[in-house]
Structure formats: structure tokens, C-alpha cells
């Protein structure tokens, strides 16, 4: 599970495996094995990855905080300084996406 979350946060930040492995001072192959869940990182390595991803360590470790909620909070933070028109367009867009998702 931790490997899946690391991959999701890495992609959210737009980092390649090489970039994240460099930032966390681990090999790209080791990061690939962690993301594939074939290896479990040590606490030290997981901490380095969390710091590189700028996410609290518990986001990587516990099951109670879904990735979608983190993403929504991140979007809200990024949009806090946008003008009202942009915010209204974003709300309309998300409402449309929710309707589409419910149709499936």
C-alpha cells in the first residue's frame, strides 16, 4: 500500500522516478520496487521519500486518509488565490465531473 501511495504522490507532483529517487537519495531501481510493492522501504527511506514529496509521513502509512481527499485538499489550496470567475468555472467543472461519475 505504501508503494502505491508513493507512486500516486510522485505522479501528482509530476516527478519522474529518477527525479524522486535523486531527491530521496535512493536508487531508481529501489524506488521502482517500492512502488511495485515488491519491497517495503525502511522507516528512514520512507521518511526521505515523504520529505521529498512534501507530504506528511502518515499520509504514506495509514489507510484512513484516501488519496482523493488529499488531492482535493491540494486543489483547494492551489485555488485559494484565484478570482471568483475562475472559482465558479472550477465548481461548474467539478459538478459536471461528479454527474458523469455517478452515471457510471
C-alpha positions as CSV (number, residue, x, y, z in Angstrom):
1,X,0.0,0.0,0.0
2,X,2.8,2.5,0.8
3,X,4.3,1.9,-2.6
4,X,1.1,2.7,-4.3
5,X,0.7,5.9,-2.4
6,X,4.3,6.9,-3.1
7,X,3.6,6.4,-6.8
8,X,0.4,8.4,-6.6
9,X,2.0,11.4,-4.9
10,X,5.0,11.2,-7.2
11,X,2.8,11.5,-10.2
12,X,0.7,14.2,-8.5
13,X,3.9,16.3,-8.2
14,X,4.9,15.5,-11.8
15,X,8.2,13.8,-10.7
16,X,9.8,11.0,-12.7
17,X,11.1,8.0,-10.8
18,X,14.6,9.3,-11.4
19,X,13.8,12.7,-10.0
20,X,12.2,11.4,-6.9
21,X,14.9,8.8,-6.3
22,X,17.5,11.5,-6.6
23,X,15.6,13.8,-4.2
24,X,15.3,11.0,-1.7
25,X,18.9,9.7,-2.2
26,X,17.8,6.2,-3.2
27,X,18.3,4.3,-6.4
28,X,15.7,4.5,-9.2
29,X,15.5,0.6,-9.2
30,X,14.8,0.5,-5.5
31,X,12.1,3.2,-5.8
32,X,10.6,1.1,-8.7
33,X,10.5,-2.0,-6.4
34,X,8.9,0.0,-3.6
35,X,6.2,1.4,-6.0
36,X,5.5,-2.1,-7.3
37,X,5.1,-3.2,-3.7
38,X,7.7,-5.9,-4.1
39,X,9.9,-4.1,-1.5
40,X,9.0,-2.4,1.8
41,X,11.1,0.7,2.5
42,X,12.8,1.1,5.8
43,X,11.4,3.9,8.1
44,X,14.4,6.0,7.2
45,X,13.8,5.6,3.4
46,X,10.1,6.2,3.7
47,X,10.8,9.4,5.6
48,X,13.2,10.6,2.9
49,X,10.6,9.9,0.3
50,X,7.9,11.7,2.3
51,X,10.2,14.7,2.7
52,X,11.0,14.7,-1.0
53,X,7.3,14.5,-1.8
54,X,6.4,17.2,0.8
55,X,3.7,15.0,2.3
56,X,3.3,14.0,6.0
57,X,4.7,10.6,6.7
58,X,1.3,9.4,8.0
59,X,-0.2,10.0,4.5
60,X,2.0,7.2,3.2
61,X,1.4,4.9,6.2
62,X,-2.2,4.9,7.2
63,X,-5.4,3.8,5.4
64,X,-7.7,6.4,6.9
65,X,-6.8,9.2,4.5
66,X,-7.8,8.4,1.0
67,X,-5.7,9.8,-1.9
68,X,-8.7,11.5,-3.4
69,X,-9.2,13.6,-0.3
70,X,-5.6,14.7,-0.3
71,X,-5.9,15.6,-3.9
72,X,-9.0,17.7,-3.3
73,X,-7.3,19.5,-0.4
74,X,-4.3,20.2,-2.6
75,X,-6.5,21.6,-5.3
76,X,-8.3,23.8,-2.8
77,X,-5.0,25.1,-1.5
78,X,-3.8,25.9,-5.0
79,X,-7.1,27.7,-5.9
80,X,-7.4,29.9,-2.8
81,X,-5.9,32.9,-4.5
82,X,-7.9,32.6,-7.8
83,X,-10.5,35.2,-8.7
84,X,-14.2,34.5,-8.3
85,X,-14.9,33.8,-12.0
86,X,-12.1,31.1,-12.1
87,X,-13.5,29.5,-8.9
88,X,-17.0,29.5,-10.3
89,X,-15.8,27.8,-13.5
90,X,-13.9,25.2,-11.5
91,X,-17.0,24.5,-9.4
92,X,-19.1,24.1,-12.6
93,X,-16.5,21.7,-14.0
94,X,-16.3,19.6,-10.9
95,X,-20.1,19.4,-10.6
96,X,-20.1,18.2,-14.2
97,X,-17.5,15.5,-13.4
98,X,-19.4,14.3,-10.4
99,X,-22.6,13.9,-12.5
100,X,-20.6,11.9,-15.1
101,X,-19.0,9.7,-12.4
102,X,-22.4,9.0,-10.9
103,X,-23.8,7.9,-14.3
104,X,-21.2,5.1,-14.5
